[in-house]
Amino acid sequence: MIYLVSNTPNSQVKNLKVCQIEFFKFNVDLGEFEALIITSKNAIKAILNNKIKLNLDLDVFAIGEASAKACKEAGFKNIYIAKNSHGIEFAQEILPLLKDKKTLFIKAKETVSDIAGKLNDINLTSIIGYENRYLNLEPNLAPPPHSTLIFTSPSNVKGFIKNFGWDKSYKAVSIGNATYEALKPYSNSKKSKKQDINECIKLALSIV
């Protein structure tokens, strides 16, 4: 059986939620900025959750298709979808494009990649908008031996291990570099070529 360890369910596989997103209260005037960095759809949710007035003319720099989709759905028009969908490479790619822009970055409380640190040469304001909280799950929710597990973030790896540990018979698929590294102590996971859930599911189906 294939399990998707993620907050976002997918009808093609069984979903297992080990974390939940908690949004923080904050206030910011988007009209004061020229660019917005989005590395998760949760950043857009955090903005909307705080009922912040949108500046739809901002230049938005999104790390992947899911983030870009959330930006489009919110109404943003000028969206740059990065060619690199991994943290540090993403920062290096967008750095030259942000040199003369006053930039806002809505980020998670805990991050694996220090994107803000890589962008310290620009006029950057960072706001912590959300965090992943680990759930305490019943042991009987653990996937059975020989299951194939898809992990969509390092925090989902951590939440899974906290709850269930690791069975040596599990096979794993990781969505990106950071998730792959988080899985290394437990599994030689297969890494998806694209940071896309459907691509991960295709890969998981090929190794079942």
Secondary structure, 3 states (H helix, E strand, C coil): CEEEECCCCCCCCEEECCEEEEECCCCCCHHHCCEEEECCHHHHHHHHHCCCCCCCCCEEEECCHHHHHHHHHHCCCEEEECCCCCHHHHHHHHHHHHCCCCEEEEEECCCCCCHHHHCCCCCEEEEEEEEEEECCCCHHHCCCCCCEEEECCHHHHHHHHHHHCCCCCCEEEECCHHHHHHHCCCCCCEECCCCCHHHHHHHHHHHC
